[in-house]
């Protein structure tokens, strides 16, 4: 900061003073205001990249859902902690020496034999017992209780009435 003479009254004044303290004459040039700054904000462009990314993500999710829910691996993973009931384990098609049986989840039973296909019903009746109701080979109905034994993919059926016959079936893959 330097001392200068006021141009109007010749008094010594600071060069930084806006006006002379004696006469009020302006000393320092007025500060100019800086021009307003322009702020430019760029917004992301929407376009094909965003749409394709969303479609890719949906396709990836759909593939994952199919893998998890629609394949045997997914079904095994989903059912890993769940215990199946015997009724759920019996549902399906079983192959025997002379015929095959298909146990349906709605209680229907289909027996595929060499001479004809019989349709009947089945239901669980007690501890490892079920009741079968089928048309007879020539006439009438065959209705009886059987004991069943499940061992992996093997199903053994033994009549409860004392007949010493056990029929063995293996799950069809």
ChimeraX attribute file (.defattr): number of C-alpha atoms within 10 A of each C-alpha:
attribute: neighborCount
match mode: 1-to-1
recipient: residues
	/A:1	7
	/A:2	8
	/A:3	12
	/A:4	14
	/A:5	14
	/A:6	21
	/A:7	13
	/A:8	13
	/A:9	12
	/A:10	12
	/A:11	15
	/A:12	15
	/A:13	19
	/A:14	18
	/A:15	17
	/A:16	13
	/A:17	14
	/A:18	16
	/A:19	17
	/A:20	22
	/A:21	15
	/A:22	13
	/A:23	12
	/A:24	12
	/A:25	14
	/A:26	15
	/A:27	20
	/A:28	13
	/A:29	11
	/A:30	8
	/A:31	7
	/A:32	6
	/A:33	6
	/A:34	6
	/A:35	6
	/A:36	6
	/A:37	6
	/A:38	6
	/A:39	6
	/A:40	6
	/A:41	6
	/A:42	6
	/A:43	6
	/A:44	6
	/A:45	8
	/A:46	8
	/A:47	8
	/A:48	9
	/A:49	10
	/A:50	11
	/A:51	11
	/A:52	11
	/A:53	11
	/A:54	12
	/A:55	12
	/A:56	12
	/A:57	12
	/A:58	12
	/A:59	12
	/A:60	12
	/A:61	12
	/A:62	12
	/A:63	13
	/A:64	13
	/A:65	13
	/A:66	12
	/A:67	14
	/A:68	16
	/A:69	15
	/A:70	12
	/A:71	12
	/A:72	11
	/A:73	12
	/A:74	16
	/A:75	13
	/A:76	13
	/A:77	13
	/A:78	12
	/A:79	11
	/A:80	9
	/A:81	8
	/A:82	9
	/A:83	8
	/A:84	10
	/A:85	8
	/A:86	13
	/A:87	15
	/A:88	12
	/A:89	13
	/A:90	20
	/A:91	18
	/A:92	15
	/A:93	18
	/A:94	21
	/A:95	19
	/A:96	17
	/A:97	9
	/A:98	10
	/A:99	15
	/A:100	19
	/A:101	23
	/A:102	19
	/A:103	22
	/A:104	17
	/A:105	14
	/A:106	10
	/A:107	14
	/A:108	17
	/A:109	23
	/A:110	18
	/A:111	19
	/A:112	16
	/A:113	14
	/A:114	9
	/A:115	8
	/A:116	10
	/A:117	14
	/A:118	15
	/A:119	15
	/A:120	17
	/A:121	17
	/A:122	21
	/A:123	18
	/A:124	16
	/A:125	12
	/A:126	10
	/A:127	8
	/A:128	14
	/A:129	18
	/A:130	19
	/A:131	17
	/A:132	18
	/A:133	17
	/A:134	19
	/A:135	15
	/A:136	11
	/A:137	13
	/A:138	6
	/A:139	7
	/A:140	9
	/A:141	12
	/A:142	12
	/A:143	15
	/A:144	14
	/A:145	20
	/A:146	21
	/A:147	18
	/A:148	22
	/A:149	15
	/A:150	15
	/A:151	9
	/A:152	9
	/A:153	13
	/A:154	15
	/A:155	19
	/A:156	16
	/A:157	19
	/A:158	18
	/A:159	18
	/A:160	15
	/A:161	10
	/A:162	8
	/A:163	8
	/A:164	8
	/A:165	9
	/A:166	13
	/A:167	13
	/A:168	16
	/A:169	21
	/A:170	19
	/A:171	18
	/A:172	13
	/A:173	8
